[in-house]
């Protein structure tokens, strides 16, 4: 077998082994539930919101969902511009730097909108509900660190 053919076969085998390794790793160590999912469960199952609170929070969530979708779409567009800039410059040039800055700006906006959403929901809670909610928010923000 020629050296080039042997290199290709070795690369294919290595790639297949890597994919198998990822699959086995995910099977042995399944991902933890998303912290946002835990917060959602706490909010709608554990905090015992009354009907009026549920309605107000549902309206807050609906407004946030639209804004979040728009920002996520903007992030996808930012990533596409970054990919184009990388393809054009093949290094960290001015187009790449500008695209990175745009990505960071959009991510920052999403974080600000998300925090405003969290605080708006918190405003709808009774004092006996806010302590558990605050703990869940801190846990979501520090998942994997504590």
C-alpha positions as CSV (number, residue, x, y, z in Angstrom):
1,X,0.0,0.0,0.0
2,X,1.4,3.4,-0.9
3,X,2.3,5.9,1.8
4,X,-0.5,8.3,0.7
5,X,-3.1,5.6,0.8
6,X,-1.9,4.4,4.2
7,X,-2.2,8.0,5.5
8,X,-5.7,8.3,4.3
9,X,-6.7,4.9,5.8
10,X,-5.1,5.9,9.1
11,X,-7.0,9.3,9.1
12,X,-10.3,7.6,8.4
13,X,-9.8,5.1,11.2
14,X,-8.7,7.8,13.6
15,X,-11.8,9.8,12.7
16,X,-14.1,6.8,13.2
17,X,-12.5,6.1,16.6
18,X,-13.0,9.7,17.7
19,X,-16.7,9.6,16.8
20,X,-17.1,6.3,18.6
21,X,-15.3,7.8,21.6
22,X,-17.7,10.7,21.7
23,X,-20.7,8.4,21.5
24,X,-19.4,6.2,24.3
25,X,-18.6,9.2,26.4
26,X,-22.1,10.6,26.0
27,X,-23.6,7.2,26.8
28,X,-21.5,6.8,30.0
29,X,-21.7,10.4,31.1
30,X,-25.1,11.9,29.9
31,X,-25.3,15.7,29.8
32,X,-26.8,17.3,32.9
33,X,-30.2,19.0,32.4
34,X,-29.9,22.6,31.2
35,X,-29.9,25.1,34.1
36,X,-32.5,27.1,32.4
37,X,-34.8,24.0,32.3
38,X,-34.3,23.7,36.1
39,X,-35.3,27.3,36.5
40,X,-38.4,26.8,34.3
41,X,-39.4,23.7,36.4
42,X,-38.9,25.6,39.6
43,X,-41.0,28.5,38.3
44,X,-43.9,26.5,37.0
45,X,-44.0,23.5,39.3
46,X,-42.3,24.3,42.6
47,X,-43.1,27.9,43.4
48,X,-46.9,27.4,43.6
49,X,-47.7,30.5,41.6
50,X,-51.2,31.7,41.7
51,X,-53.3,32.1,38.6
52,X,-52.7,35.8,38.3
53,X,-48.9,35.3,38.7
54,X,-49.0,32.6,36.0
55,X,-50.8,34.9,33.6
56,X,-48.4,37.8,34.2
57,X,-45.3,35.6,33.9
58,X,-46.7,34.0,30.8
59,X,-47.0,37.4,29.2
60,X,-43.4,38.2,30.2
61,X,-42.2,34.9,28.8
62,X,-44.0,35.5,25.5
63,X,-42.4,39.0,25.1
64,X,-39.0,37.5,26.0
65,X,-39.3,34.6,23.5
66,X,-39.7,37.0,20.6
67,X,-36.8,39.1,21.6
68,X,-34.6,36.1,22.3
69,X,-35.4,34.6,18.8
70,X,-34.5,37.9,17.2
71,X,-31.2,38.1,19.0
72,X,-30.4,34.4,18.3
73,X,-31.0,35.1,14.6
74,X,-28.7,38.1,14.8
75,X,-26.0,35.9,16.4
76,X,-26.4,33.4,13.6
77,X,-25.9,36.2,11.1
78,X,-22.9,37.5,13.1
79,X,-21.4,34.0,13.0
80,X,-21.9,33.8,9.2
81,X,-20.1,37.2,8.8
82,X,-17.3,35.9,11.0
83,X,-17.0,32.8,8.9
84,X,-16.9,34.9,5.7
85,X,-14.2,37.2,7.3
86,X,-12.1,34.2,8.3
87,X,-12.4,32.7,4.9
88,X,-11.4,36.0,3.3
89,X,-8.5,37.0,5.6
90,X,-7.2,33.6,6.8
91,X,-6.1,35.3,10.0
92,X,-7.1,37.8,12.6
93,X,-7.5,40.8,10.3
94,X,-9.7,43.8,10.5
95,X,-12.8,42.1,9.1
96,X,-12.4,39.2,11.6
97,X,-11.9,41.7,14.5
98,X,-15.1,43.6,13.5
99,X,-17.1,40.4,13.2
100,X,-15.9,39.2,16.6
101,X,-16.9,42.6,18.1
102,X,-20.3,42.3,16.5
103,X,-20.8,38.8,17.9
104,X,-19.8,40.0,21.4
105,X,-22.2,42.9,21.2
106,X,-25.1,40.7,20.2
107,X,-24.3,38.2,22.9
108,X,-24.1,41.0,25.5
109,X,-27.5,42.2,24.3
110,X,-29.0,38.7,24.8
111,X,-27.5,38.5,28.3
112,X,-29.0,42.0,29.2
113,X,-32.4,41.0,27.8
114,X,-32.3,37.7,29.6
115,X,-31.5,39.4,32.9
116,X,-34.3,41.9,32.4
117,X,-36.6,39.0,31.8
118,X,-35.5,37.2,35.0
119,X,-35.9,40.3,37.0
120,X,-39.3,41.0,35.5
121,X,-40.5,37.5,36.5
122,X,-39.1,38.0,40.0
123,X,-41.1,41.2,40.4
124,X,-44.3,39.0,40.0
125,X,-43.4,36.8,43.0
126,X,-44.3,37.0,46.6
127,X,-41.4,37.3,49.1
128,X,-41.8,33.7,50.1
129,X,-41.1,32.7,46.5
130,X,-38.1,34.9,45.7
131,X,-35.6,33.1,47.9
132,X,-35.9,29.8,46.1
133,X,-36.0,31.7,42.7
134,X,-32.8,33.6,43.6
135,X,-31.1,30.3,44.5
136,X,-32.1,28.7,41.2
137,X,-30.9,31.8,39.2
138,X,-27.5,31.6,41.0
139,X,-27.3,27.9,40.4
140,X,-28.1,28.4,36.7
141,X,-25.4,31.0,36.4
142,X,-22.7,29.0,38.3
143,X,-23.5,25.5,37.0
144,X,-20.3,23.6,36.8
145,X,-18.4,26.0,39.0
146,X,-19.6,24.9,42.4
